[in-house]
Amino acid sequence: MTSVAIVGAGPGLGAAVARRFGREGFAVGLVARDRGRLDVIIDALAGEGVTAHGFAADVRRPEELAGVLGTLAEALGTVEVLQYSPVPHRDFMRPVLDTGYRDLVGPIEFSVYGPVAAVQQVLPGMRRLGRGTILLVNGGSAAVPHPERAGTSIAFAAESAYGHLLHDRLAPDGIHVAQLVIPGAITAGHVRKDPDVLAETLWGMHRDRHGFRHYADDLDS
Ligand SMILES: NC(=O)c1ccc[n+]([C@@H]2O[C@H](COP(=O)([O-])OP(=O)(O)OC[C@H]3O[C@@H](n4cnc5c(N)ncnc54)[C@H](OP(=O)(O)O)[C@@H]3O)[C@@H](O)[C@H]2O)c1
């Protein structure tokens, strides 16, 4: 059995993706900082018939994140699908003129060092398998920089560039790299931005393996 590693897994999109990929037979590993919150999600998933396992790590600590992904693969099987979708901290979203270079440390650690550490950790296993999928999930400022959210806008641009480079480099090796941009808020009951609908979109991206950037909704929504 192979696994899906959901990095930045909470009760919203993280849990929905766990349900969707769990249903397809993947072993499910959830990574987030708070062990107690992970246990609550795991219990809720168990109630729906999905077995998931929790691994505590802060994505802003690259060695810790890589170590936990190694442990996850040993416990659950090679990571075939890596989803990187931690929810960014509010402090990363300040107006551009209030953003100094020190304010960019957090966003860059979060959106660049974290994904790079995670990808480098799981890539050898994907290569051994001969297949794999890397899914990056971002807000709308990844596509259109937002003047009030300078930190995420700048860091998401770097993450997008990294993902795009990976997409082109890894496609011939059977490893699909794609990004889902979610404009506006994830909203329960929304026709395109309900967590379960987004999880279905991510499943489709994994299954269909077309192109790098996908939009969950219109950019002006
Ligand atoms: N929510 C929205 O309206 C919205 C809108 C557009 C795009 N998105 C994107 O959707 C994804 C998140 O979906 P969601 O909002 O439904 O979230 P979710 O899956 O319900 O939860 C995400 C989890 O990320 C974890 N996290 C935050 N900082 C972390 C860190 N430093 N290290 C490890 N884990 C961390 C948090 O758990 P801990 O606190 O336990 O670490 C949180 O529970 C993100 O990619 C986000 O950019 C969300």
The ligand as an SDF file (V2000), in Angstrom:
LIG
                    3D

 48 52  0  0  0  0  0  0  0  0999 V2000
   -9.5720   28.5320    4.4870 N   0  0  0  0  0  0  0  0  0  0  0  0
   -9.7210   29.2920    3.4040 C   0  0  0  0  0  0  0  0  0  0  0  0
  -10.6730   30.0910    3.2790 O   0  0  0  0  0  0  0  0  0  0  0  0
   -8.7250   29.1990    2.2680 C   0  0  0  0  0  0  0  0  0  0  0  0
   -8.8580   30.0550    1.1570 C   0  0  0  0  0  0  0  0  0  0  0  0
   -7.9950   29.9120    0.0830 C   0  0  0  0  0  0  0  0  0  0  0  0
   -6.9900   28.9510    0.1280 C   0  0  0  0  0  0  0  0  0  0  0  0
   -6.8660   28.1470    1.2310 N   0  0  0  0  0  0  0  0  0  0  0  0
   -5.8250   27.1280    1.2300 C   0  0  0  0  0  0  0  0  0  0  0  0
   -6.3930   25.8940    1.6810 O   0  0  0  0  0  0  0  0  0  0  0  0
   -5.4470   25.2010    2.4930 C   0  0  0  0  0  0  0  0  0  0  0  0
   -5.9660   25.0550    3.9100 C   0  0  0  0  0  0  0  0  0  0  0  0
   -7.2810   24.5680    3.9220 O   0  0  0  0  0  0  0  0  0  0  0  0
   -8.2110   24.8830    5.2090 P   0  0  0  0  0  0  0  0  0  0  0  0
   -8.2340   26.3520    5.4470 O   0  0  0  0  0  0  0  0  0  0  0  0
   -9.4950   24.1450    5.0230 O   0  0  0  0  0  0  0  0  0  0  0  0
   -7.3470   24.2930    6.3660 O   0  0  0  0  0  0  0  0  0  0  0  0
   -7.4300   22.8970    7.1920 P   0  0  0  0  0  0  0  0  0  0  0  0
   -7.0800   21.7370    6.3250 O   0  0  0  0  0  0  0  0  0  0  0  0
   -8.7020   22.8530    7.9510 O   0  0  0  0  0  0  0  0  0  0  0  0
   -6.2490   23.1610    8.2340 O   0  0  0  0  0  0  0  0  0  0  0  0
   -4.9460   23.4620    7.8470 C   0  0  0  0  0  0  0  0  0  0  0  0
   -4.0380   23.1520    8.9830 C   0  0  0  0  0  0  0  0  0  0  0  0
   -2.7310   23.6790    8.7040 O   0  0  0  0  0  0  0  0  0  0  0  0
   -2.0250   23.5050    9.9040 C   0  0  0  0  0  0  0  0  0  0  0  0
   -0.8780   24.4020    9.9780 N   0  0  0  0  0  0  0  0  0  0  0  0
   -0.8660   25.7570   10.0380 C   0  0  0  0  0  0  0  0  0  0  0  0
    0.3830   26.2020   10.1990 N   0  0  0  0  0  0  0  0  0  0  0  0
    1.1850   25.1010   10.2340 C   0  0  0  0  0  0  0  0  0  0  0  0
    2.5610   24.9080   10.4140 C   0  0  0  0  0  0  0  0  0  0  0  0
    3.3990   25.9390   10.6090 N   0  0  0  0  0  0  0  0  0  0  0  0
    3.0560   23.6410   10.3860 N   0  0  0  0  0  0  0  0  0  0  0  0
    2.2180   22.5730   10.2290 C   0  0  0  0  0  0  0  0  0  0  0  0
    0.8950   22.7010   10.0610 N   0  0  0  0  0  0  0  0  0  0  0  0
    0.3830   23.9540   10.0760 C   0  0  0  0  0  0  0  0  0  0  0  0
   -3.0270   23.8370   11.0510 C   0  0  0  0  0  0  0  0  0  0  0  0
   -2.9360   22.8390   12.0750 O   0  0  0  0  0  0  0  0  0  0  0  0
   -2.0370   23.1210   13.4070 P   0  0  0  0  0  0  0  0  0  0  0  0
   -2.4650   24.4450   13.9260 O   0  0  0  0  0  0  0  0  0  0  0  0
   -2.3290   21.9480   14.3000 O   0  0  0  0  0  0  0  0  0  0  0  0
   -0.6030   23.1190   12.9160 O   0  0  0  0  0  0  0  0  0  0  0  0
   -4.3910   23.7540   10.3410 C   0  0  0  0  0  0  0  0  0  0  0  0
   -5.3200   22.9820   11.0460 O   0  0  0  0  0  0  0  0  0  0  0  0
   -4.1700   26.0320    2.4680 C   0  0  0  0  0  0  0  0  0  0  0  0
   -3.3730   25.5830    1.3840 O   0  0  0  0  0  0  0  0  0  0  0  0
   -4.6900   27.4350    2.1740 C   0  0  0  0  0  0  0  0  0  0  0  0
   -3.7050   28.2540    1.5400 O   0  0  0  0  0  0  0  0  0  0  0  0
   -7.6940   28.2460    2.2970 C   0  0  0  0  0  0  0  0  0  0  0  0
  1  2  1  0
  2  3  2  0
  2  4  1  0
  4  5  1  0
  4 48  2  0
  5  6  2  0
  6  7  1  0
  7  8  2  0
  8  9  1  0
  8 48  1  0
  9 10  1  0
  9 46  1  0
 10 11  1  0
 11 12  1  0
 11 44  1  0
 12 13  1  0
 13 14  1  0
 14 15  2  0
 14 16  1  0
 14 17  1  0
 17 18  1  0
 18 19  2  0
 18 20  1  0
 18 21  1  0
 21 22  1  0
 22 23  1  0
 23 24  1  0
 23 42  1  0
 24 25  1  0
 25 26  1  0
 25 36  1  0
 26 27  1  0
 26 35  1  0
 27 28  2  0
 28 29  1  0
 29 30  1  0
 29 35  2  0
 30 31  1  0
 30 32  2  0
 32 33  1  0
 33 34  2  0
 34 35  1  0
 36 37  1  0
 36 42  1  0
 37 38  1  0
 38 39  2  0
 38 40  1  0
 38 41  1  0
 42 43  1  0
 44 45  1  0
 44 46  1  0
 46 47  1  0
M  CHG  2   8   1  16  -1
M  END
$$$$
